[in-house]
Amino acid sequence: MAEAKQTENVVYVGNKPVMNYVLAAITQFNEGANTVTIKARGKAISRAVDVAEILRNRFMQNLNVQNIAIGTEQVQGESGTANVSTIEITLSK
């Protein structure tokens, strides 16, 4: 049961403005989540770091960075397989 709850508290960062993802994370915390994981890959990694820092410095100063995990995924594209960097930033109250 705890595993299922953990997967619900994930914000996937893409090409939208940073504040959209900040609002999504704040909503998760306001709904009772104790931890939220921000995930991104490729060019969105810098945006994910921005989301985490804006949350910690402007909106919820009591947040702690619980874990940062980096990795690589293989993605199938038109020209074959490509390696794409990934990041997961876990924030907790």
C-alpha positions as CSV (number, residue, x, y, z in Angstrom):
1,M,0.0,0.0,0.0
2,A,2.8,2.4,0.8
3,E,4.4,1.6,-2.6
4,A,1.2,2.7,-4.4
5,K,1.0,5.9,-2.4
6,Q,4.6,6.7,-3.2
7,T,4.0,6.5,-7.0
8,E,1.1,8.9,-6.7
9,N,3.3,11.7,-5.4
10,V,5.4,12.1,-8.5
11,V,5.6,15.3,-10.7
12,Y,7.0,14.6,-14.2
13,V,8.7,17.7,-15.6
14,G,8.5,18.4,-19.3
15,N,8.4,21.5,-21.5
16,K,5.7,23.5,-19.7
17,P,6.6,26.6,-17.6
18,V,8.4,25.9,-14.3
19,M,5.5,27.4,-12.2
20,N,3.1,24.7,-13.5
21,Y,5.3,22.0,-11.9
22,V,5.8,24.0,-8.7
23,L,2.0,24.3,-8.4
24,A,1.6,20.6,-9.0
25,A,4.0,19.8,-6.2
26,I,2.4,22.3,-3.8
27,T,-0.9,20.7,-4.5
28,Q,0.5,17.2,-3.7
29,F,1.9,18.5,-0.3
30,N,-1.4,20.3,0.5
31,E,-3.3,17.1,-0.1
32,G,-1.3,15.4,2.7
33,A,1.7,14.0,1.0
34,N,4.9,13.9,3.1
35,T,7.2,13.3,0.2
36,V,7.0,14.4,-3.5
37,T,9.4,13.1,-6.2
38,I,10.2,15.4,-9.1
39,K,11.3,13.4,-12.2
40,A,12.8,14.6,-15.5
41,R,15.0,13.5,-18.3
42,G,17.1,15.1,-21.0
43,K,16.8,18.8,-21.4
44,A,14.1,19.1,-18.7
45,I,16.6,18.2,-15.9
46,S,17.5,21.9,-15.4
47,R,13.8,22.7,-15.2
48,A,13.3,20.0,-12.5
49,V,16.2,21.5,-10.4
50,D,14.5,24.9,-10.8
51,V,11.2,23.5,-9.5
52,A,12.9,22.0,-6.5
53,E,14.8,25.1,-5.6
54,I,11.7,27.4,-6.1
55,L,9.7,25.1,-3.8
56,R,12.4,25.1,-1.1
57,N,13.3,28.8,-1.2
58,R,10.1,30.6,-2.0
59,F,7.0,28.6,-1.1
60,M,7.8,25.9,1.4
61,Q,11.0,26.7,3.4
62,N,10.5,23.6,5.6
63,L,11.2,21.1,2.8
64,N,14.3,19.0,2.8
65,V,16.0,17.2,-0.1
66,Q,15.6,13.6,0.9
67,N,17.3,12.0,-2.1
68,I,18.7,12.9,-5.6
69,A,19.1,10.0,-8.0
70,I,20.6,10.3,-11.5
71,G,20.7,7.8,-14.2
72,T,20.5,6.9,-17.9
73,E,17.7,5.5,-19.9
74,Q,17.9,4.0,-23.4
75,V,15.2,5.4,-25.6
76,Q,14.3,4.1,-29.1
77,G,14.2,6.9,-31.7
78,E,14.0,7.1,-35.5
79,S,17.8,6.8,-35.8
80,G,18.2,3.9,-33.3
81,T,18.8,3.8,-29.6
82,A,19.9,6.9,-27.7
83,N,21.0,7.4,-24.1
84,V,19.0,10.0,-22.2
85,S,20.0,11.3,-18.7
86,T,17.4,11.2,-15.9
87,I,17.0,12.8,-12.5
88,E,14.7,12.1,-9.5
89,I,14.6,14.7,-6.7
90,T,12.7,13.6,-3.6
91,L,11.5,16.4,-1.3
92,S,10.1,15.8,2.1
93,K,8.4,17.9,4.8
